[in-house]
Amino acid sequence: MRKLALSDEILMQVDKPARYIGNELNSVMKDTSQVDIRFAMCFPDVYEIGMSHLGIQILYDMFNRRDDVWCERVYSPWPDLHEIMKKENIPLFGLESQDAIKEFDFIGMTLQYEMCYTNILQILDLAQIPFKSADRDESDPIVIGGGPCSYNPEPIADFFDIFYIGEGEISYDALLNLYKEKKKSGYDRNEFLREASKIPGIYVPSLYTVTYKNDGTIDSFDPIYDDVPKNVKKQVQMDLTDSVYPEAPVVPFIKATQDRIVLEIQRGCIRGCRFCQAGMIYRPNREKGVERLKELAQKLIASTGYEEISLSSLSSSDYAELEELINYLIDICKKKKINISLPSLRIDAFSLDIMQKVQDIKKSSLTFAPEAGTQRLRNVINKGLTVENIMDGSRQAFEGGWNKVKFYFMLGLPTETEEDMRGIPELADQVAMLYYDTVPKEKRNGKCQITISTSFFVPKPFTPFQWAKMYDPSEYLGRAKIVNDHVKEMHNRKSIRYNWHEAYITVLEGILARGDRRISDAILKVYENGGYFDAWSEYFDYDRWLDAFKECGIDPDFYTKRERSLDEIFPWDFIDIGVSKDFMKREWKNALAESVTPNCRMRCSACGAKQFGGGVCYEN
């Protein structure tokens, strides 16, 4: 019988003890004496968030298909258990075996959101592993970072031995095989890291040195050895149809944030929104074959028991076989009373036919993302939506029986004016008016409900807006106030609800997103002063961050309020994502000129992603 790492007494003291006991449906159990490598796959946030992450499910499945590897899962303990583990000196453990992860060979962390950076240190601290790579020795696991935040790994470079740049299906086997080989021939940590750096997509921060100019910008970024690559190239899985995909994912004991089957239909995006990091780093757009998706849907329904299936992609409407896939899913889901969720649908490509078919199973609110309130600003961000598209899509939704619509916008975008801010409630008012004009009184399902939400724009690496400046929190809140006040002036104000994001978190996210290695000390200082779970507003303390920056001699304005020059060396410039910096510069200039760039299916814009040899670049 499995021995749990936590006693019954401790489990009774903490919220949701099922987060920590493992043994869920479809979790993988192995004999430690029969494997050569133990891998702890970590998500630096609470169980319910981490269990919803598709990337970890794919890697968990892929690693555990190898007879010589046992991959287990680890999530950030909630603060109630964190305190107990520190007090009782209980080391952080893998869910499957309940063994301490400090005894494992690798700890891999997926980095989805900058505000989880203090939780990286929480995991290392509770695992009883030195925070900094420089302080680890042969007895410590190799700590690997991956995911979207690894595309600027520099603010957390001190804490990781390795970063994996790109999609995990490509180079992990080579890395694990190298490790096995080195273990057999006499393991030397530094020798392994140096050899690992030669594997495509592997970045070892300790093998590079950075120098700075007097103005604080980067002067040089170079490897310290001649045999270490100067640039690290993103790894891309071009054949999604035949790539590994979990057919029996782990099903949590408690309700996860995404409590449903996830069917990944494609990667990448053809649209080229200039603020969107995912749309750039996951180029080129690649589709999974529809027959494989049908087969996966059947297997996932049988192996999980979920009551909902969701399509995963950056823009589901652009999937070429969407109608065939949806019709198939409707046929199999109706019989089993399974709901179909269609996120990431574009308002200008939304099929009334698909809407009406899906609503027969379950109807909920529709979500659209115009991102900006005026056509001028939508052109700046290359959203490619017109008012006509938005009104036509809304009309189709209302005629299809919907009366609840959510709109997502951003405030603080480059070149934004007060007219753009006022355009947000004005657009919502137009849509509400359309509902009352379009749907006869006797056919209305209650009054129209329009929810508008605004986040504050954060410039991200590898986007055309990576040169843009940010503002003080008070400026962001002032912009939200303009929108809020204008909502109250609208004719249909009773049908409009307005929510806005937290400005202080936005500013910090911006510092961490475009930061360099000098930020690491401040992150460590915040954690040492009690900061973690910063992604959760109840635990976020902006003053604690300001104090840490001050103590470490860091000026936050340097990372946020200055607009970068086009010739500045960025901390992430050594990473080759296949999309050229020249393309990004052209798009930044196009944004300032309010010029729209057509999507990838309309016209190739020579971004550079064609070098990967497939996907949308080769459709025609």
C-alpha positions as semicolon CSV with decimal commas, in nm:
position;residue;x (nm);y (nm);z (nm)
1;M;0,000;0,000;0,000
2;R;0,125;0,352;-0,086
3;K;0,259;0,552;0,205
4;L;0,150;0,917;0,181
5;A;0,404;1,193;0,235
6;L;0,155;1,377;0,456
7;S;-0,003;1,225;0,766
8;D;-0,379;1,205;0,809
9;E;-0,345;1,470;1,079
10;I;-0,187;1,717;0,833
11;L;-0,430;1,635;0,553
12;M;-0,720;1,711;0,788
13;Q;-0,575;2,057;0,858
14;V;-0,545;2,178;0,498
15;D;-0,792;2,295;0,237
16;K;-0,868;2,036;-0,035
17;P;-0,636;1,755;0,078
18;A;-0,709;1,569;-0,249
19;R;-0,456;1,808;-0,408
20;Y;-0,174;1,615;-0,242
21;I;-0,255;1,244;-0,237
22;G;-0,218;1,145;-0,605
23;N;-0,358;0,810;-0,726
24;E;-0,609;0,980;-0,959
25;L;-0,768;0,799;-1,254
26;N;-0,511;0,739;-1,533
27;S;-0,211;0,847;-1,323
28;V;0,099;0,641;-1,405
29;M;0,260;0,417;-1,144
30;K;0,598;0,252;-1,201
31;D;0,856;0,050;-1,008
32;T;1,149;0,279;-0,921
33;S;1,391;-0,014;-0,953
34;Q;1,292;-0,055;-1,319
35;V;1,355;0,303;-1,436
36;D;1,678;0,493;-1,499
37;I;1,541;0,848;-1,482
38;R;1,291;1,009;-1,246
39;F;1,138;1,332;-1,370
40;A;0,923;1,568;-1,161
41;M;0,695;1,772;-1,388
42;C;0,604;2,089;-1,196
43;F;0,346;2,358;-1,248
44;P;0,429;2,651;-1,017
45;D;0,069;2,720;-0,918
46;V;-0,208;2,545;-0,728
47;Y;-0,324;2,193;-0,829
48;E;-0,650;2,304;-0,993
49;I;-0,465;2,538;-1,230
50;G;-0,181;2,296;-1,305
51;M;-0,413;2,003;-1,373
52;S;-0,577;2,214;-1,645
53;H;-0,256;2,260;-1,843
54;L;-0,242;2,064;-2,168
55;G;0,135;2,095;-2,216
56;I;0,209;1,907;-1,894
57;Q;-0,039;1,635;-1,989
58;I;0,138;1,587;-2,324
59;L;0,487;1,568;-2,170
60;Y;0,366;1,345;-1,883
61;D;0,225;1,102;-2,139
62;M;0,531;1,125;-2,366
63;F;0,786;1,067;-2,087
64;N;0,592;0,781;-1,932
65;R;0,576;0,597;-2,265
66;R;0,949;0,540;-2,215
67;D;1,019;0,231;-2,005
68;D;1,330;0,394;-1,857
69;V;1,157;0,713;-1,731
70;W;0,899;0,774;-1,460
71;C;0,746;1,119;-1,480
72;E;0,545;1,239;-1,181
73;R;0,349;1,558;-1,117
74;V;0,414;1,837;-0,866
75;Y;0,214;2,153;-0,798
76;S;0,262;2,447;-0,563
77;P;0,128;2,366;-0,216
78;W;-0,134;2,619;-0,106
79;P;-0,013;2,856;0,171
80;D;-0,179;2,650;0,446
81;L;0,029;2,342;0,361
82;H;0,335;2,552;0,274
83;E;0,355;2,672;0,634
84;I;0,318;2,321;0,773
85;M;0,585;2,179;0,540
86;K;0,830;2,453;0,642
87;K;0,755;2,405;1,013
88;E;0,769;2,023;1,002
89;N;1,061;2,012;0,754
90;I;0,863;1,797;0,508
91;P;1,028;1,796;0,163
92;L;0,813;1,856;-0,146
93;F;0,709;1,528;-0,309
94;G;0,581;1,379;-0,634
95;L;0,211;1,296;-0,636
96;E;0,251;0,948;-0,781
97;S;0,520;0,798;-0,556
98;Q;0,494;1,051;-0,269
99;D;0,878;1,051;-0,271
100;A;1,081;1,370;-0,217
101;I;1,158;1,531;-0,553
102;K;1,507;1,633;-0,437
103;E;1,596;1,266;-0,499
104;F;1,479;1,285;-0,862
105;D;1,704;1,336;-1,165
106;F;1,512;1,625;-1,321
107;I;1,266;1,889;-1,209
108;G;1,088;2,045;-1,506
109;M;0,874;2,355;-1,460
110;T;0,633;2,492;-1,717
111;L;0,636;2,872;-1,709
112;Q;0,301;3,006;-1,827
113;Y;0,274;3,338;-1,645
114;E;0,531;3,583;-1,510
115;M;0,339;3,632;-1,186
116;C;0,422;3,271;-1,091
117;Y;0,797;3,343;-1,071
118;T;0,800;3,353;-0,690
119;N;0,633;3,011;-0,692
120;I;0,938;2,873;-0,875
121;L;1,135;2,962;-0,562
122;Q;0,862;2,818;-0,341
123;I;0,900;2,481;-0,518
124;L;1,280;2,487;-0,490
125;D;1,261;2,594;-0,126
126;L;1,012;2,325;-0,021
127;A;1,204;2,068;-0,227
128;Q;1,515;2,167;-0,026
129;I;1,715;2,244;-0,341
130;P;1,943;2,554;-0,361
131;F;1,770;2,849;-0,528
132;K;2,054;2,927;-0,765
133;S;2,203;2,692;-1,023
134;A;2,553;2,805;-0,923
135;D;2,499;2,664;-0,572
136;R;2,388;2,313;-0,679
137;D;2,609;2,007;-0,696
138;E;2,598;1,648;-0,830
139;S;2,343;1,544;-0,567
140;D;2,084;1,797;-0,685
141;P;1,834;1,743;-0,968
142;I;1,876;1,927;-1,298
143;V;1,616;2,208;-1,297
144;I;1,459;2,279;-1,637
145;G;1,224;2,560;-1,742
146;G;0,995;2,558;-2,047
147;G;0,676;2,713;-2,179
148;P;0,600;3,062;-2,313
149;C;0,785;3,254;-2,039
150;S;1,106;3,071;-2,130
151;Y;1,117;3,285;-2,447
152;N;1,266;3,548;-2,218
153;P;1,431;3,331;-1,953
154;E;1,671;3,600;-1,830
155;P;1,484;3,735;-1,521
156;I;1,483;3,380;-1,378
157;A;1,806;3,256;-1,541
158;D;1,987;3,222;-1,206
159;F;1,734;2,966;-1,080
160;F;1,749;2,719;-1,371
161;D;2,016;2,484;-1,499
162;I;1,848;2,450;-1,839
163;F;1,571;2,610;-2,041
164;Y;1,398;2,418;-2,318
165;I;1,303;2,657;-2,598
166;G;1,013;2,536;-2,809
167;E;0,777;2,241;-2,824
168;G;0,871;1,948;-2,602
169;E;0,808;1,668;-2,850
170;I;1,137;1,729;-3,034
171;S;1,453;1,737;-2,818
172;Y;1,364;1,585;-2,482
173;D;1,451;1,230;-2,588
174;A;1,802;1,346;-2,686
175;L;1,842;1,524;-2,350
176;L;1,729;1,222;-2,147
177;N;1,947;0,987;-2,352
178;L;2,250;1,211;-2,298
179;Y;2,183;1,210;-1,923
180;K;2,164;0,829;-1,916
181;E;2,488;0,806;-2,110
182;K;2,666;1,048;-1,873
183;K;2,536;0,864;-1,565
184;K;2,684;0,538;-1,695
185;S;3,024;0,686;-1,770
186;G;3,065;0,881;-1,447
187;Y;2,835;1,181;-1,402
188;D;2,978;1,532;-1,391
189;R;2,711;1,801;-1,365
190;N;2,902;2,075;-1,547
191;E;3,014;1,840;-1,824
192;F;2,653;1,726;-1,876
193;L;2,526;2,084;-1,896
194;R;2,793;2,181;-2,149
195;E;2,710;1,882;-2,370
196;A;2,335;1,945;-2,328
197;S;2,378;2,301;-2,459
198;K;2,463;2,154;-2,801
199;I;2,123;1,984;-2,830
200;P;1,885;2,197;-3,043
201;G;1,655;2,409;-2,827
202;I;1,856;2,369;-2,506
203;Y;1,976;2,688;-2,333
204;V;2,212;2,667;-2,034
205;P;2,225;3,017;-1,875
206;S;2,547;2,951;-1,681
207;L;2,735;2,910;-2,010
208;Y;2,664;3,268;-2,122
209;T;2,783;3,605;-1,998
210;V;2,614;3,945;-2,025
211;T;2,770;4,294;-2,020
212;Y;2,585;4,625;-1,993
213;K;2,632;4,978;-2,125
214;N;2,638;5,284;-1,900
215;D;2,271;5,352;-1,978
216;G;2,173;5,008;-1,845
217;T;2,098;4,845;-2,179
218;I;2,276;4,527;-2,290
219;D;2,616;4,569;-2,457
220;S;2,691;4,202;-2,531
221;F;2,554;3,853;-2,472
222;D;2,795;3,569;-2,554
223;P;2,872;3,205;-2,471
224;I;3,179;3,154;-2,253
225;Y;3,303;2,855;-2,461
226;D;3,357;2,828;-2,836
227;D;3,165;2,499;-2,861
228;V;2,848;2,646;-2,702
229;P;2,600;2,783;-2,960
230;K;2,569;3,161;-2,981
231;N;2,197;3,133;-3,063
232;V;1,935;2,886;-2,941
233;K;1,678;2,778;-3,200
234;K;1,315;2,713;-3,111
235;Q;1,202;2,352;-3,160
236;V;0,879;2,296;-3,353
237;Q;0,669;1,982;-3,394
238;M;0,560;2,008;-3,757
239;D;0,358;1,684;-3,773
240;L;0,080;1,737;-3,520
241;T;-0,135;1,454;-3,659
242;D;0,108;1,177;-3,570
243;S;0,269;1,343;-3,268
244;V;0,220;1,208;-2,918
245;Y;-0,107;1,307;-2,747
246;P;-0,254;1,172;-2,422
247;E;-0,543;0,934;-2,491
248;A;-0,606;0,875;-2,120
249;P;-0,514;1,197;-1,934
250;V;-0,508;1,210;-1,556
251;V;-0,852;1,300;-1,417
252;P;-0,836;1,507;-1,095
253;F;-1,023;1,415;-0,778
254;I;-1,143;1,773;-0,738
255;K;-1,281;2,019;-0,993
256;A;-1,000;2,170;-1,200
257;T;-1,017;2,512;-1,364
258;Q;-1,056;2,345;-1,705
259;D;-1,275;2,053;-1,602
260;R;-1,318;1,898;-1,946
261;I;-1,163;1,704;-2,231
262;V;-0,920;1,920;-2,427
263;L;-0,880;1,846;-2,797
264;E;-0,588;2,037;-2,951
265;I;-0,686;2,103;-3,313
266;Q;-0,393;2,318;-3,424
267;R;-0,093;2,521;-3,309
268;G;0,003;2,868;-3,416
269;C;-0,216;3,136;-3,566
270;I;-0,248;3,299;-3,908
271;R;-0,373;3,634;-3,781
272;G;-0,066;3,831;-3,673
273;C;-0,212;4,044;-3,392
274;R;0,079;4,269;-3,297
275;F;0,031;4,241;-2,920
276;C;0,005;3,860;-2,915
277;Q;0,315;3,667;-2,813
278;A;0,158;3,325;-2,869
279;G;0,069;3,419;-3,226
280;M;0,437;3,488;-3,297
281;I;0,627;3,224;-3,097
282;Y;0,407;2,936;-3,212
283;R;0,441;3,011;-3,584
284;P;0,385;2,856;-3,830
285;N;0,019;2,759;-3,802
286;R;-0,013;2,378;-3,817
287;E;-0,329;2,166;-3,809
288;K;-0,397;1,822;-3,665
289;G;-0,576;1,590;-3,910
290;V;-0,953;1,572;-3,863
291;E;-0,963;1,189;-3,868
292;R;-0,706;1,177;-3,588
293;L;-0,914;1,428;-3,391
294;K;-1,226;1,212;-3,432
295;E;-1,035;0,910;-3,306
296;L;-0,894;1,106;-3,010
297;A;-1,237;1,241;-2,916
298;Q;-1,378;0,888;-2,889
299;K;-1,083;0,764;-2,682
300;L;-1,084;1,065;-2,450
301;I;-1,457;1,039;-2,384
302;A;-1,415;0,670;-2,299
303;S;-1,110;0,717;-2,075
304;T;-1,213;1,021;-1,869
305;G;-1,589;1,045;-1,808
306;Y;-1,588;1,422;-1,858
307;E;-1,916;1,593;-1,948
308;E;-1,763;1,854;-2,178
309;I;-1,519;1,860;-2,468
310;S;-1,331;2,175;-2,564
311;L;-1,135;2,258;-2,879
312;S;-0,793;2,405;-2,806
313;S;-0,624;2,651;-3,042
314;L;-0,544;3,021;-3,072
315;S;-0,815;3,072;-3,334
316;S;-1,053;2,778;-3,374
317;S;-1,241;2,944;-3,660
318;D;-0,932;2,915;-3,878
319;Y;-0,917;2,535;-3,853
320;A;-0,987;2,416;-4,208
321;E;-1,199;2,112;-4,113
322;L;-1,391;2,281;-3,829
323;E;-1,739;2,215;-3,968
324;E;-1,670;1,845;-4,029
325;L;-1,520;1,808;-3,681
326;I;-1,807;1,988;-3,510
327;N;-2,072;1,786;-3,693
328;Y;-1,896;1,466;-3,588
329;L;-1,866;1,580;-3,225
330;I;-2,232;1,679;-3,215
331;D;-2,332;1,330;-3,330
332;I;-2,130;1,150;-3,063
333;C;-2,184;1,405;-2,786
334;K;-2,562;1,426;-2,817
335;K;-2,599;1,058;-2,735
336;K;-2,380;1,090;-2,426
337;K;-2,511;1,435;-2,323
338;I;-2,165;1,589;-2,347
339;N;-2,136;1,962;-2,398
340;I;-1,913;2,110;-2,671
341;S;-1,710;2,420;-2,589
342;L;-1,582;2,636;-2,877
343;P;-1,334;2,895;-2,741
344;S;-1,120;3,123;-2,956
345;L;-1,380;3,175;-3,227
346;R;-1,354;3,492;-3,432
347;I;-1,664;3,706;-3,454
348;D;-1,612;3,760;-3,825
349;A;-1,588;3,391;-3,899
350;F;-1,850;3,251;-3,667
351;S;-2,080;3,005;-3,841
352;L;-2,449;3,050;-3,762
353;D;-2,502;2,688;-3,860
354;I;-2,243;2,566;-3,607
355;M;-2,384;2,797;-3,339
356;Q;-2,735;2,663;-3,380
357;K;-2,621;2,302;-3,374
358;V;-2,407;2,342;-3,063
359;Q;-2,674;2,535;-2,874
360;D;-2,903;2,233;-2,891
361;I;-2,675;2,062;-2,642
362;K;-2,611;2,353;-2,407
363;K;-2,635;2,726;-2,442
364;S;-2,406;2,972;-2,260
365;S;-2,269;3,319;-2,317
366;L;-2,059;3,394;-2,624
367;T;-1,715;3,551;-2,592
368;F;-1,556;3,779;-2,850
369;A;-1,232;3,978;-2,835
370;P;-1,234;4,301;-3,041
371;E;-0,942;4,419;-2,818
372;A;-0,987;4,787;-2,913
373;G;-1,287;5,019;-2,919
374;T;-1,223;5,198;-3,250
375;Q;-1,135;5,089;-3,600
376;R;-0,822;5,307;-3,597
377;L;-0,680;5,126;-3,294
378;R;-0,786;4,784;-3,426
379;N;-0,579;4,865;-3,734
380;V;-0,284;4,959;-3,511
381;I;-0,294;4,623;-3,336
382;N;-0,372;4,440;-3,664
383;K;-0,687;4,285;-3,522
384;G;-0,847;4,269;-3,867
385;L;-1,202;4,328;-3,739
386;T;-1,442;4,597;-3,858
387;V;-1,754;4,727;-3,687
388;E;-1,950;4,553;-3,962
389;N;-1,786;4,219;-3,871
390;I;-1,870;4,270;-3,504
391;M;-2,230;4,376;-3,566
392;D;-2,290;4,098;-3,818
393;G;-2,149;3,835;-3,583
394;S;-2,355;3,970;-3,294
395;R;-2,669;3,973;-3,507
396;Q;-2,615;3,608;-3,599
397;A;-2,566;3,525;-3,231
398;F;-2,887;3,701;-3,129
399;E;-3,082;3,535;-3,407
400;G;-2,940;3,203;-3,289
401;G;-3,096;3,256;-2,946
402;W;-2,811;3,404;-2,744
403;N;-2,863;3,709;-2,524
404;K;-2,537;3,709;-2,326
405;V;-2,220;3,838;-2,490
406;K;-1,876;3,897;-2,336
407;F;-1,633;4,137;-2,501
408;Y;-1,262;4,156;-2,417
409;F;-1,061;4,475;-2,471
410;M;-0,719;4,615;-2,377
411;L;-0,636;4,957;-2,239
412;G;-0,295;5,121;-2,272
413;L;-0,223;4,999;-2,624
414;P;0,034;5,196;-2,828
415;T;-0,112;5,523;-2,974
416;E;-0,434;5,489;-2,766
417;T;-0,640;5,809;-2,728
418;E;-0,940;5,900;-2,515
419;E;-1,158;5,849;-2,823
420;D;-1,038;5,485;-2,836
421;M;-1,126;5,440;-2,468
422;R;-1,473;5,586;-2,514
423;G;-1,521;5,362;-2,815
424;I;-1,537;5,055;-2,589
425;P;-1,870;5,134;-2,416
426;E;-2,001;5,287;-2,738
427;L;-1,945;4,959;-2,921
428;A;-2,112;4,766;-2,638
429;D;-2,408;5,005;-2,653
430;Q;-2,440;4,951;-3,029
431;V;-2,446;4,573;-2,979
432;A;-2,710;4,600;-2,705
433;M;-2,918;4,825;-2,931
434;L;-2,886;4,567;-3,206
435;Y;-3,032;4,300;-2,977
436;Y;-3,343;4,505;-2,900
437;D;-3,381;4,600;-3,267
438;T;-3,324;4,247;-3,400
439;V;-3,510;4,019;-3,159
440;P;-3,888;4,068;-3,127
441;K;-4,008;4,111;-2,769
442;E;-4,195;3,780;-2,765
443;K;-3,880;3,590;-2,872
444;R;-3,638;3,745;-2,623
445;N;-3,484;3,523;-2,358
446;G;-3,472;3,805;-2,103
447;K;-3,285;4,131;-2,149
448;C;-2,955;4,155;-2,332
449;Q;-2,646;4,119;-2,110
450;I;-2,323;4,267;-2,243
451;T;-2,016;4,222;-2,024
452;I;-1,709;4,422;-2,124
453;S;-1,377;4,341;-1,962
454;T;-1,056;4,535;-2,006
455;S;-0,708;4,416;-1,925
456;F;-0,411;4,652;-1,942
457;F;-0,168;4,597;-2,227
458;V;0,168;4,438;-2,143
459;P;0,439;4,446;-2,415
460;K;0,582;4,096;-2,455
461;P;0,909;3,968;-2,608
462;F;0,894;3,850;-2,969
463;T;0,602;4,072;-3,063
464;P;0,598;4,384;-3,281
465;F;0,504;4,575;-2,963
466;Q;0,818;4,467;-2,772
467;W;0,950;4,823;-2,822
468;A;0,643;4,991;-2,665
469;K;0,636;5,178;-2,335
470;M;0,409;5,121;-2,035
471;Y;0,259;5,357;-1,775
472;D;0,220;5,404;-1,402
473;P;-0,063;5,212;-1,229
474;S;-0,247;5,543;-1,172
475;E;-0,249;5,610;-1,547
476;Y;-0,402;5,268;-1,619
477;L;-0,668;5,317;-1,354
478;G;-0,742;5,661;-1,498
479;R;-0,809;5,500;-1,837
480;A;-1,039;5,243;-1,677
481;K;-1,226;5,531;-1,507
482;I;-1,284;5,699;-1,843
483;V;-1,441;5,378;-1,973
484;N;-1,644;5,324;-1,656
485;D;-1,778;5,680;-1,654
486;H;-1,872;5,656;-2,021
487;V;-2,058;5,327;-1,966
488;K;-2,292;5,518;-1,732
489;E;-2,372;5,762;-2,014
490;M;-2,485;5,490;-2,257
491;H;-2,849;5,452;-2,359
492;N;-2,842;5,078;-2,279
493;R;-2,626;5,112;-1,967
494;K;-2,850;4,873;-1,770
495;S;-2,756;4,599;-2,016
496;I;-2,381;4,667;-1,985
497;R;-2,151;4,545;-1,709
498;Y;-1,786;4,657;-1,692
499;N;-1,487;4,484;-1,526
500;W;-1,120;4,585;-1,537
501;H;-0,790;4,422;-1,446
502;E;-0,557;4,515;-1,159
503;A;-0,313;4,786;-1,266
504;Y;-0,034;4,709;-1,017
505;I;-0,009;4,347;-1,132
506;T;0,006;4,471;-1,494
507;V;0,308;4,693;-1,426
508;L;0,494;4,414;-1,246
509;E;0,410;4,167;-1,522
510;G;0,565;4,413;-1,768
511;I;0,887;4,435;-1,564
512;L;0,919;4,056;-1,544
513;A;0,824;4,000;-1,909
514;R;1,100;4,220;-2,052
515;G;1,349;4,202;-1,767
516;D;1,712;4,087;-1,774
517;R;1,930;3,887;-1,536
518;R;1,951;4,172;-1,288
519;I;1,586;4,108;-1,194
520;S;1,665;3,765;-1,042
521;D;1,791;3,910;-0,714
522;A;1,469;4,109;-0,665
523;I;1,252;3,801;-0,726
524;L;1,454;3,612;-0,466
525;K;1,426;3,904;-0,222
526;V;1,045;3,910;-0,262
527;Y;1,024;3,538;-0,186
528;E;1,253;3,569;0,116
529;N;1,021;3,843;0,243
530;G;0,718;3,614;0,222
531;G;0,596;3,669;-0,134
532;Y;0,454;3,384;-0,341
533;F;0,125;3,313;-0,520
534;D;0,155;3,664;-0,666
535;A;-0,085;3,560;-0,945
536;W;-0,357;3,555;-0,676
537;S;-0,472;3,904;-0,580
538;E;-0,523;3,811;-0,214
539;Y;-0,150;3,729;-0,183
540;F;-0,006;3,995;-0,415
541;D;0,174;4,280;-0,240
542;Y;0,299;4,554;-0,475
543;D;0,487;4,737;-0,199
544;R;0,687;4,422;-0,125
545;W;0,807;4,425;-0,486
546;L;0,889;4,796;-0,478
547;D;1,090;4,743;-0,160
548;A;1,282;4,456;-0,323
549;F;1,360;4,660;-0,634
550;K;1,486;4,945;-0,417
551;E;1,699;4,714;-0,205
552;C;1,853;4,559;-0,519
553;G;1,917;4,896;-0,685
554;I;1,667;4,833;-0,967
555;D;1,468;5,115;-1,129
556;P;1,130;4,970;-1,237
557;D;1,075;5,259;-1,481
558;F;1,378;5,143;-1,681
559;Y;1,185;4,827;-1,772
560;T;0,842;4,983;-1,821
561;K;0,819;5,353;-1,902
562;R;1,082;5,396;-2,172
563;E;1,018;5,322;-2,538
564;R;1,302;5,105;-2,675
565;S;1,511;5,209;-2,972
566;L;1,504;4,980;-3,275
567;D;1,873;4,898;-3,241
568;E;1,864;4,800;-2,872
569;I;1,985;4,449;-2,784
570;F;1,707;4,269;-2,597
571;P;1,774;4,007;-2,327
572;W;1,600;3,749;-2,547
573;D;1,770;3,830;-2,879
574;F;1,989;3,517;-2,860
575;I;1,678;3,301;-2,908
576;D;1,581;3,226;-3,269
577;I;1,206;3,170;-3,290
578;G;1,212;3,151;-3,670
579;V;1,036;3,489;-3,697
580;S;1,291;3,757;-3,777
581;K;1,351;4,077;-3,582
582;D;1,337;4,263;-3,914
583;F;0,978;4,141;-3,957
584;M;0,895;4,261;-3,605
585;K;1,043;4,603;-3,684
586;R;0,837;4,627;-4,004
587;E;0,523;4,541;-3,809
588;W;0,604;4,799;-3,538
589;K;0,636;5,064;-3,810
590;N;0,313;4,940;-3,973
591;A;0,140;4,974;-3,636
592;L;0,250;5,336;-3,596
593;A;0,130;5,399;-3,954
594;E;-0,208;5,234;-3,870
595;S;-0,150;4,991;-4,155
596;V;-0,309;4,643;-4,162
597;T;-0,105;4,335;-4,255
598;P;-0,311;4,056;-4,419
599;N;-0,328;3,717;-4,246
600;C;-0,102;3,431;-4,354
601;R;-0,363;3,268;-4,578
602;M;-0,429;3,592;-4,765
603;R;-0,064;3,680;-4,821
604;C;0,276;3,574;-4,693
605;S;0,447;3,858;-4,507
606;A;0,791;3,693;-4,509
607;C;0,812;3,663;-4,131
608;G;1,068;3,382;-4,160
609;A;0,859;3,087;-4,035
610;K;0,864;2,925;-4,380
611;Q;1,207;2,785;-4,284
612;F;1,032;2,517;-4,074
613;G;0,911;2,355;-4,396
614;G;0,539;2,308;-4,341
615;G;0,210;2,435;-4,205
616;V;0,025;2,731;-4,350
617;C;0,345;2,847;-4,527
618;Y;0,314;2,552;-4,767
619;E;-0,065;2,520;-4,803
620;N;-0,064;2,664;-5,154
